[in-house]
Amino acid sequence: MDQVKVDGLLSRSVRKVATASWFRKVAPKVLPPLDRGVHHLTRGRVALAQLIVPSMVLTTTGRRSGLDRETPLACVPDGERAWYVVGSNFGQEKHPAWTSNLMAESRAKVAYAKSTYDVTATLLSDEEKAEVWPTLISVWPAFDDYVEASGRSLRVFRLVAD
């Protein structure tokens, strides 16, 4: 697995903000729509989160509505055509909707590095998650803080391009 690490003063400062309780309450309402807007305006060339961590826009099918749902996410590349994504929901108590959408329909789309891929998602078992967790937190250490804040086991998916 390719490892991309977030290092330096900027990342430590961002982590401190990203794990603050006020941020965890505000961010889910503000950041995804803002990131989606920037992504659309730049035709996929820019996502705000990619300035800090590897990022993608995941398009799932709404399990109730059947409509496409776009979600900007931090991701961990695993080679050139696979990624790990974590259902952290900024440390909220509930799992993010996109994780339930993937559990209902494993087919999705990923916009990553100016390319779009059809992918199949697999929810990792606890054993598989434990194996990849050190790599995930090397990319975004706040995942550990989100586990503690949420009080739940975060869902982790591996997305593989067709």
Long-range contacts (C-beta under 8 A, 24 or more apart in sequence): 1-76, 1-78, 1-79, 1-132, 1-135, 2-77, 2-78, 2-79, 3-135, 3-138, 3-139, 4-53, 4-54, 4-76, 4-77, 4-139, 5-138, 5-139, 6-52, 6-53, 6-139, 6-140, 6-141, 10-52, 11-52, 14-52, 15-141, 15-142, 15-145, 18-90, 18-142, 18-145, 19-91, 19-142, 19-145, 19-146, 19-149, 21-149, 23-90, 24-90, 24-91, 24-92, 24-146, 24-149, 27-90, 28-89, 28-90, 28-92, 31-72, 32-71, 32-72, 35-72, 36-70, 36-72, 39-72, 39-111, 44-111, 44-114, 44-116, 45-114, 47-72, 48-72, 49-73, 49-74, 53-139, 53-140, 54-139, 55-112, 56-83, 56-85, 56-110, 56-111, 56-112, 57-110, 57-111, 57-112, 58-85, 58-98, 58-108, 58-109, 58-110, 58-159, 59-108, 59-109, 59-110, 59-111, 60-98, 60-101, 60-102, 60-105, 60-108, 61-101, 61-104, 61-105, 61-107, 61-108, 62-97, 62-101, 63-100, 63-101, 63-103, 63-104, 63-105, 69-97, 69-98, 69-101, 71-96, 71-98, 73-98, 74-139, 74-140, 75-112, 75-159, 76-132, 76-135, 76-136, 76-139, 76-140, 77-112, 78-158, 81-117, 81-160, 81-161, 82-158, 82-159, 82-160, 82-161, 83-110, 83-112, 83-119, 83-158, 83-159, 84-132, 84-135, 84-136, 84-156, 84-157, 84-158, 84-159, 85-156, 85-157, 85-159, 86-136, 86-140, 86-143, 86-146, 86-154, 86-155, 86-156, 87-154, 87-155, 87-156, 87-157, 88-142, 88-143, 88-146, 88-150, 88-154, 89-146, 89-150, 90-146, 91-145, 91-146, 91-147, 91-148, 91-149, 91-150, 92-150, 93-150, 93-151, 93-152, 95-152, 95-155, 99-155, 99-157, 102-157, 108-159, 110-159, 110-161, 117-161, 117-162, 118-161, 118-162, 119-159, 119-160, 119-161, 119-162, 120-159, 120-160, 120-162, 121-157, 121-158, 121-159, 122-157, 122-158, 122-160, 123-155, 123-156, 123-157, 124-156, 124-157, 124-158, 126-153, 128-156, 128-158, 129-156, 132-156
